[in-house]
Amino acid sequence: QVQLVESGGGLVQPGGSLRLSCAASGSIFSIYIMGWYRQAPGKQRELVAGINTLGSTNYADSVEGRFTISRDNAKNTMYLQMNNLKPEGTAVYYCKANYYGVDYWGQGTQVTVSS
């Protein structure tokens, strides 16, 4: 069993920055394939960024160049640094871990981008 807890969400003005964290427990973090997803009101959940066990990353086109995903295996934690946030970034952000083909989700953290 894998447990995930997100933190770091909040209210930020357009152009501002936030850093989300996802703390994991339950097994060997270093072999989880991790990702950040978001779901805006009335929309489907979408992939924001992913990072594999070797540290290779991928990003949605909408956040490329503004968001950075990273992981610290020693701390069992994944991060999402979000810069130059836009109002369309308002959503609940979820972290996901894939462990031997099974997906585990956190409870989500709200990010609101508004002036």
VENHURA-V504889 format. One record per residue. N is the residue number from 1. PSI is psi in whole degrees, 0 to 359 (999 if undefined). OMEGA is omega in radians with two decimals (none if undefined). Layout:
n:N psi:PSI omega:OMEGA
n:N psi:PSI omega:OMEGA
This chain:
n:1 psi:137 omega:-3.14
n:2 psi:130 omega:3.07
n:3 psi:136 omega:-3.11
n:4 psi:135 omega:3.12
n:5 psi:118 omega:3.11
n:6 psi:154 omega:3.04
n:7 psi:167 omega:3.06
n:8 psi:356 omega:3.12
n:9 psi:173 omega:3.13
n:10 psi:194 omega:3.13
n:11 psi:131 omega:-3.13
n:12 psi:148 omega:3.11
n:13 psi:154 omega:3.06
n:14 psi:136 omega:-3.08
n:15 psi:351 omega:-3.12
n:16 psi:183 omega:-3.08
n:17 psi:152 omega:3.00
n:18 psi:154 omega:3.04
n:19 psi:117 omega:3.08
n:20 psi:148 omega:3.06
n:21 psi:149 omega:3.07
n:22 psi:108 omega:3.14
n:23 psi:131 omega:-3.07
n:24 psi:149 omega:3.06
n:25 psi:164 omega:3.02
n:26 psi:331 omega:-3.14
n:27 psi:211 omega:-3.06
n:28 psi:102 omega:-3.03
n:29 psi:323 omega:-3.01
n:30 psi:342 omega:-3.14
n:31 psi:10 omega:3.02
n:32 psi:140 omega:2.88
n:33 psi:124 omega:-2.97
n:34 psi:156 omega:3.07
n:35 psi:157 omega:3.00
n:36 psi:134 omega:3.09
n:37 psi:163 omega:3.05
n:38 psi:153 omega:3.11
n:39 psi:115 omega:3.09
n:40 psi:157 omega:-3.14
n:41 psi:129 omega:3.09
n:42 psi:6 omega:-3.12
n:43 psi:163 omega:3.11
n:44 psi:155 omega:3.06
n:45 psi:137 omega:-3.10
n:46 psi:152 omega:3.09
n:47 psi:132 omega:3.05
n:48 psi:310 omega:-3.11
n:49 psi:152 omega:3.11
n:50 psi:156 omega:3.10
n:51 psi:131 omega:-3.10
n:52 psi:188 omega:-3.05
n:53 psi:340 omega:3.13
n:54 psi:359 omega:-3.14
n:55 psi:3 omega:3.07
n:56 psi:141 omega:-3.02
n:57 psi:158 omega:3.00
n:58 psi:153 omega:-3.04
n:59 psi:150 omega:2.95
n:60 psi:148 omega:-3.13
n:61 psi:325 omega:-3.04
n:62 psi:343 omega:-3.10
n:63 psi:354 omega:-3.12
n:64 psi:130 omega:3.12
n:65 psi:347 omega:3.14
n:66 psi:329 omega:-3.11
n:67 psi:148 omega:3.07
n:68 psi:124 omega:3.08
n:69 psi:142 omega:3.11
n:70 psi:168 omega:3.12
n:71 psi:147 omega:3.05
n:72 psi:99 omega:-3.07
n:73 psi:331 omega:3.13
n:74 psi:333 omega:-3.13
n:75 psi:3 omega:-3.12
n:76 psi:43 omega:-3.03
n:77 psi:141 omega:3.04
n:78 psi:150 omega:-3.09
n:79 psi:158 omega:2.95
n:80 psi:108 omega:3.05
n:81 psi:121 omega:-3.08
n:82 psi:116 omega:3.13
n:83 psi:159 omega:3.12
n:84 psi:52 omega:-3.10
n:85 psi:145 omega:-3.12
n:86 psi:157 omega:-3.14
n:87 psi:328 omega:3.13
n:88 psi:356 omega:3.04
n:89 psi:357 omega:3.09
n:90 psi:122 omega:-3.06
n:91 psi:170 omega:2.91
n:92 psi:128 omega:-3.11
n:93 psi:131 omega:-3.10
n:94 psi:145 omega:2.94
n:95 psi:149 omega:-3.13
n:96 psi:140 omega:3.03
n:97 psi:135 omega:3.04
n:98 psi:121 omega:-3.07
n:99 psi:109 omega:-3.12
n:100 psi:45 omega:3.03
n:101 psi:358 omega:3.13
n:102 psi:132 omega:3.14
n:103 psi:137 omega:3.06
n:104 psi:141 omega:-3.07
n:105 psi:147 omega:2.96
n:106 psi:181 omega:-3.07
n:107 psi:347 omega:3.10
n:108 psi:154 omega:3.07
n:109 psi:135 omega:-3.05
n:110 psi:132 omega:2.99
n:111 psi:125 omega:3.11
n:112 psi:122 omega:3.14
n:113 psi:108 omega:-3.05
n:114 psi:148 omega:3.07
n:115 psi:999 omega:none
